[in-house]
Amino acid sequence: MTQITLNIPDEELTFFMKLIEKFNYETVINDFAVSEEMKNLLDHRRSTSKKEDFIPWTEAKKQLVFKSKK
């Protein structure tokens, strides 16, 4: 697998995100640990959520807002 790290200027982030949305990309998170407390919280949210409030992942990705690291 090839990994690419990019430094995108803040003022170019919107343009860059629109550009990469045109490609079929997949987000991969490695070495991600979830505590037991977080698992319980997520289980609770899933059990109390309404199915009609769910949105597909493709739509959720469009709503994500990325903050730059400073």
N, C-alpha and C positions, 0 to 999 in steps of 0.2 A: 504494500500500500504506500502511496505517496501522500505526504502531508505538506500542506502549503500554509504558511503564516503570512498574513498581509497586514501592513500598517496603513489604514485608510484615514486620510484627513477628515476631521469632523464635517467640514462643509461638503465633502464628497460622498458621505455615507449613504445618503438617500439615493443618489445616482447609482452607487455601487450595488445597493440592495435590489434596486429595480433591474439592474443588469443581471445579477446572478439568479433572480427569479425566473429568467428566461431559460435557464439551464435546468436539467434534471439533476438536482443535487440531493444529498442525503446528509443529515446531521448525525455525527457520531460523538458520543460522550464516553470517554474511557476513564476507568478508575473512579467511578461515581459511587459513593457509599451513601446509603440512606439509614438513618438511625431508627431504632424501634419506635421512638416517639413520632418521627415523621411518617413511618409506615402506618401507625395507628391513626394519625390525622388524615392521611390520604384515604385509608379504608373508610373512615367516618364520612368524609366528604363524598366518596363514591356511593355509599349507602343512603345518604340523604339528598343526593342530587336527582333532579328530574331529567329523564331521558330526553325530553323535548328541548332542554336547555343545552344539550351537547352540540358541538359543531365539529365537522371533520377536521383532521389535522391539517389538510391543505389550506383550509380557511383560517385556522388558528395561527399558522405560520405567518400569514399576511398581516395579522394583527400584532405581531411581536414588535416591540420597540427596543432597539439595541442602544445601550448607553456606552459612550466611549470611556476608556480608562484614563484617569488623569492622576 
